[in-house]
Amino acid sequence: MSTAGTKKLKTSAMIASFADPGQRTAPAPFGHALARLAEQDSRIVGLSADLAKYTDMHIFRDAHPDRFFQMGMAEQLLFGAAAGMAEVGLVPFASTYSVFAARRAYDFICLDIAEPKLNVNIVGGLPGLTTGYGPSHQATEDIAIFRGVPDLTIVDPCDSVDLEQSVPQLAATDGPTYLRLLRGKVPTVLDEYGYTFELGKAKVIRPGNDVVFVSSGLMTMRALQAADRLADHGLDVSVVHAPTIKPFDEETVVAELDTPRLAFTLENHTVVGGLFETVSSALVRRGIGAQVHPIALPDRFLDAGALPTLHERYGLATESIVQRVLAQRA
């Protein structure tokens, strides 16, 4: 068959967007927020391990070239250098892919950064299932790895609002932080709900009488979409957004779960060691016997492929959530 006159469509599973067609988005919200912050704070510096373009650090690089450091494909060097900069009073944001930070440089982050409680901000691109490139780049267990590091703050933002508002708060936080970066054209969702990001706080985005969703990351966007669709089935769904995984806002979340409503956690992370287990341990410690059902990635290495297909396959798609709730409700 002739292909003359047709346009060959190209895409990249590496940088695929999880935004829905026609959805409002903001370009590189992290990079722009960091560049703006650096205009006000001369201590801000940026580093990357040969991935500035793919972690939106190039926005900062182009705006402040004298405060950007390209460390090459050497993640241990990246975080060692960031630690040294923090030791002399700078506030570094060091970006790479989440898999490389969590798997390759863990010991450097733990001992060079976390143990001395240095203000180093680790920016991890492609968290969870946000790339189709398979297990080498899918950081499905990064929260589980980092939750055990003492004094490390972990933030899992939903959208461009979370990202833009979290950057200055992370910079102002004593000690290390880990940001699960959403890059490129990032959906803008939470502004429709009068929401503002507060580090360490979970918030009830949408009230509901029948079902409770506790979610983090991009899954809050999917939770809100599923709540709208479940309303057509006569279910009134509450959505609690918990962007800070550590320290975790147990008071807000447990108060919402200590009810007879059907409850779920939703996360872009393996069911092991992430939001579900964070919530479950909080309930157990407080002696609350509420049952919570996890919507999360399975405890196995995932397939490579197109991102929408993978989200459907592993239960992160909006319709998958709707069907899961209806089946549990039946």
KEMARBA-795695 format. One record per residue (C-alpha): residue number from 1; residue in three letters; z, y, x. Coordinates in steps of 0.5 Angstrom, whole numbers, plus 500, padded with zeros to 3 digits. Example, Ala and Ser with C-alpha at 12.3 -4.5 7.8 and 13.67 -1.06 7.14 Angstrom:
BEGIN
i, aa, pz, py, px
1, ALA, 516, 491, 525
2, SER, 514, 498, 527
//
This chain:
BEGIN
i, aa, pz, py, px
1, MET, 500, 500, 500
2, SER, 498, 507, 503
3, THR, 504, 512, 504
4, ALA, 499, 518, 505
5, GLY, 501, 524, 502
6, THR, 509, 521, 501
7, LYS, 515, 524, 504
8, LYS, 519, 519, 508
9, LEU, 526, 520, 507
10, LYS, 531, 520, 512
11, THR, 539, 519, 512
12, SER, 544, 517, 516
13, ALA, 550, 512, 515
14, MET, 554, 516, 520
15, ILE, 554, 523, 517
16, ALA, 553, 521, 509
17, SER, 556, 525, 504
18, PHE, 561, 522, 499
19, ALA, 559, 528, 495
20, ASP, 556, 527, 488
21, PRO, 549, 530, 486
22, GLY, 550, 537, 484
23, GLN, 557, 537, 486
24, ARG, 560, 544, 489
25, THR, 561, 543, 496
26, ALA, 563, 548, 502
27, PRO, 559, 547, 509
28, ALA, 564, 545, 515
29, PRO, 571, 548, 512
30, PHE, 575, 545, 517
31, GLY, 570, 548, 523
32, HIS, 570, 555, 519
33, ALA, 578, 555, 518
34, LEU, 579, 554, 525
35, ALA, 575, 559, 527
36, ARG, 578, 564, 523
37, LEU, 585, 562, 525
38, ALA, 583, 563, 532
39, GLU, 581, 570, 531
40, GLN, 588, 572, 529
41, ASP, 592, 567, 534
42, SER, 589, 567, 541
43, ARG, 593, 561, 543
44, ILE, 588, 556, 539
45, VAL, 584, 552, 543
46, GLY, 579, 547, 541
47, LEU, 577, 540, 544
48, SER, 572, 535, 543
49, ALA, 570, 528, 546
50, ASP, 563, 529, 545
51, LEU, 563, 529, 538
52, ALA, 563, 537, 536
53, LYS, 557, 537, 532
54, TYR, 560, 531, 528
55, THR, 567, 533, 527
56, ASP, 565, 541, 525
57, MET, 568, 543, 531
58, HIS, 561, 546, 533
59, ILE, 563, 552, 529
60, PHE, 569, 554, 533
61, ARG, 565, 552, 539
62, ASP, 560, 557, 537
63, ALA, 565, 563, 535
64, HIS, 570, 562, 541
65, PRO, 566, 559, 547
66, ASP, 571, 561, 552
67, ARG, 576, 557, 548
68, PHE, 572, 550, 547
69, PHE, 573, 544, 552
70, GLN, 568, 539, 552
71, MET, 571, 533, 555
72, GLY, 566, 528, 554
73, MET, 566, 521, 552
74, ALA, 573, 520, 554
75, GLU, 579, 520, 548
76, GLN, 585, 519, 553
77, LEU, 583, 525, 557
78, LEU, 582, 529, 551
79, PHE, 589, 528, 548
80, GLY, 592, 528, 555
81, ALA, 588, 535, 556
82, ALA, 591, 537, 550
83, ALA, 598, 535, 551
84, GLY, 597, 539, 558
85, MET, 595, 545, 554
86, ALA, 600, 545, 549
87, GLU, 605, 544, 555
88, VAL, 603, 551, 557
89, GLY, 604, 554, 550
90, LEU, 597, 553, 547
91, VAL, 595, 550, 540
92, PRO, 590, 545, 541
93, PHE, 586, 542, 536
94, ALA, 583, 536, 539
95, SER, 577, 532, 535
96, THR, 574, 525, 535
97, TYR, 573, 520, 530
98, SER, 579, 517, 527
99, VAL, 577, 510, 530
100, PHE, 577, 513, 537
101, ALA, 584, 516, 536
102, ALA, 587, 511, 533
103, ARG, 585, 505, 537
104, ARG, 583, 507, 544
105, ALA, 588, 513, 545
106, TYR, 594, 511, 541
107, ASP, 598, 510, 548
108, PHE, 597, 517, 550
109, ILE, 598, 520, 543
110, CYS, 604, 517, 543
111, LEU, 607, 518, 550
112, ASP, 604, 524, 552
113, ILE, 604, 528, 545
114, ALA, 609, 525, 540
115, GLU, 615, 523, 545
116, PRO, 615, 530, 547
117, LYS, 614, 533, 540
118, LEU, 608, 537, 543
119, ASN, 604, 542, 538
120, VAL, 597, 538, 539
121, ASN, 593, 537, 532
122, ILE, 589, 531, 532
123, VAL, 583, 531, 528
124, GLY, 580, 525, 526
125, GLY, 573, 524, 523
126, LEU, 570, 519, 519
127, PRO, 577, 516, 516
128, GLY, 577, 510, 512
129, LEU, 570, 509, 508
130, THR, 566, 515, 509
131, THR, 561, 512, 514
132, GLY, 556, 506, 513
133, TYR, 556, 504, 520
134, GLY, 561, 498, 520
135, PRO, 568, 496, 523
136, SER, 566, 500, 530
137, HIS, 567, 507, 526
138, GLN, 570, 505, 519
139, ALA, 577, 508, 521
140, THR, 580, 503, 515
141, GLU, 587, 502, 518
142, ASP, 588, 509, 522
143, ILE, 594, 511, 517
144, ALA, 598, 504, 518
145, ILE, 597, 505, 526
146, PHE, 600, 512, 526
147, ARG, 605, 512, 521
148, GLY, 610, 509, 526
149, VAL, 609, 514, 531
150, PRO, 616, 518, 530
151, ASP, 615, 526, 528
152, LEU, 607, 525, 527
153, THR, 605, 529, 521
154, ILE, 599, 526, 517
155, VAL, 595, 529, 512
156, ASP, 589, 526, 508
157, PRO, 586, 532, 505
158, CYS, 582, 531, 498
159, ASP, 577, 537, 499
160, SER, 575, 543, 502
161, VAL, 581, 547, 499
162, ASP, 586, 542, 502
163, LEU, 582, 543, 509
164, GLU, 581, 550, 509
165, GLN, 589, 551, 507
166, SER, 592, 546, 511
167, VAL, 589, 548, 518
168, PRO, 594, 554, 519
169, GLN, 600, 550, 516
170, LEU, 598, 545, 521
171, ALA, 598, 550, 527
172, ALA, 604, 553, 525
173, THR, 608, 546, 525
174, ASP, 612, 544, 531
175, GLY, 610, 537, 534
176, PRO, 604, 533, 533
177, THR, 599, 533, 527
178, TYR, 594, 528, 525
179, LEU, 588, 530, 520
180, ARG, 584, 526, 517
181, LEU, 577, 530, 517
182, LEU, 572, 531, 512
183, ARG, 566, 534, 515
184, GLY, 559, 537, 513
185, LYS, 558, 539, 506
186, VAL, 565, 537, 503
187, PRO, 566, 537, 495
188, THR, 570, 543, 492
189, VAL, 575, 540, 487
190, LEU, 582, 543, 487
191, ASP, 581, 550, 486
192, GLU, 579, 548, 478
193, TYR, 586, 546, 477
194, GLY, 590, 552, 480
195, TYR, 592, 548, 486
196, THR, 594, 550, 493
197, PHE, 596, 546, 499
198, GLU, 603, 546, 502
199, LEU, 604, 541, 508
200, GLY, 609, 536, 506
201, LYS, 608, 537, 498
202, ALA, 605, 532, 493
203, LYS, 603, 536, 486
204, VAL, 602, 534, 479
205, ILE, 594, 536, 479
206, ARG, 593, 534, 472
207, PRO, 599, 531, 467
208, GLY, 598, 525, 462
209, ASN, 602, 521, 458
210, ASP, 599, 514, 459
211, VAL, 597, 513, 466
212, VAL, 599, 515, 473
213, PHE, 595, 516, 479
214, VAL, 598, 517, 485
215, SER, 592, 519, 490
216, SER, 591, 522, 497
217, GLY, 584, 524, 500
218, LEU, 578, 524, 497
219, MET, 581, 519, 492
220, THR, 584, 525, 489
221, MET, 577, 527, 487
222, ARG, 575, 520, 484
223, ALA, 582, 520, 480
224, LEU, 580, 526, 477
225, GLN, 574, 524, 475
226, ALA, 576, 517, 473
227, ALA, 582, 521, 468
228, ASP, 576, 525, 465
229, ARG, 572, 518, 463
230, LEU, 579, 515, 461
231, ALA, 580, 520, 456
232, ASP, 574, 517, 452
233, HIS, 577, 511, 452
234, GLY, 584, 514, 449
235, LEU, 588, 514, 455
236, ASP, 591, 520, 457
237, VAL, 592, 520, 465
238, SER, 596, 524, 470
239, VAL, 594, 525, 477
240, VAL, 599, 526, 483
241, HIS, 596, 529, 489
242, ALA, 599, 527, 495
243, PRO, 596, 530, 501
244, THR, 601, 529, 506
245, ILE, 603, 522, 508
246, LYS, 608, 523, 513
247, PRO, 613, 526, 511
248, PHE, 612, 524, 504
249, ASP, 614, 528, 498
250, GLU, 618, 522, 495
251, GLU, 622, 527, 490
252, THR, 615, 529, 487
253, VAL, 612, 522, 487
254, VAL, 618, 518, 485
255, ALA, 620, 522, 479
256, GLU, 613, 521, 476
257, LEU, 613, 514, 477
258, ASP, 620, 513, 474
259, THR, 617, 512, 467
260, PRO, 614, 507, 463
261, ARG, 607, 509, 464
262, LEU, 602, 504, 467
263, ALA, 601, 507, 475
264, PHE, 596, 506, 480
265, THR, 596, 509, 488
266, LEU, 589, 510, 490
267, GLU, 587, 511, 497
268, ASN, 581, 511, 502
269, HIS, 585, 506, 507
270, THR, 587, 499, 507
271, VAL, 592, 496, 502
272, VAL, 596, 495, 508
273, GLY, 600, 501, 511
274, GLY, 598, 507, 507
275, LEU, 599, 510, 501
276, PHE, 601, 504, 497
277, GLU, 606, 502, 502
278, THR, 609, 509, 503
279, VAL, 610, 509, 495
280, SER, 612, 502, 494
281, SER, 618, 503, 500
282, ALA, 620, 510, 497
283, LEU, 621, 506, 490
284, VAL, 625, 500, 493
285, ARG, 629, 505, 497
286, ARG, 631, 509, 491
287, GLY, 632, 502, 487
288, ILE, 627, 504, 482
289, GLY, 623, 497, 479
290, ALA, 617, 501, 477
291, GLN, 610, 497, 478
292, VAL, 605, 500, 482
293, HIS, 598, 497, 482
294, PRO, 594, 499, 489
295, ILE, 587, 501, 489
296, ALA, 585, 501, 496
297, LEU, 580, 498, 501
298, PRO, 582, 490, 502
299, ASP, 585, 488, 508
300, ARG, 579, 486, 512
301, PHE, 573, 489, 516
302, LEU, 568, 492, 512
303, ASP, 561, 491, 511
304, ALA, 555, 496, 514
305, GLY, 551, 499, 509
306, ALA, 549, 505, 504
307, LEU, 556, 509, 503
308, PRO, 555, 509, 495
309, THR, 554, 502, 495
310, LEU, 560, 500, 499
311, HIS, 564, 505, 495
312, GLU, 562, 501, 489
313, ARG, 563, 494, 493
314, TYR, 570, 496, 495
315, GLY, 573, 499, 489
316, LEU, 573, 506, 491
317, ALA, 567, 509, 486
318, THR, 569, 512, 480
319, GLU, 567, 507, 475
320, SER, 570, 502, 479
321, ILE, 577, 505, 478
322, VAL, 576, 506, 470
323, GLN, 574, 499, 469
324, ARG, 580, 497, 474
325, VAL, 585, 501, 469
326, LEU, 582, 498, 463
327, ALA, 582, 491, 465
328, GLN, 590, 492, 467
329, ARG, 591, 496, 460
330, ALA, 588, 490, 456
//
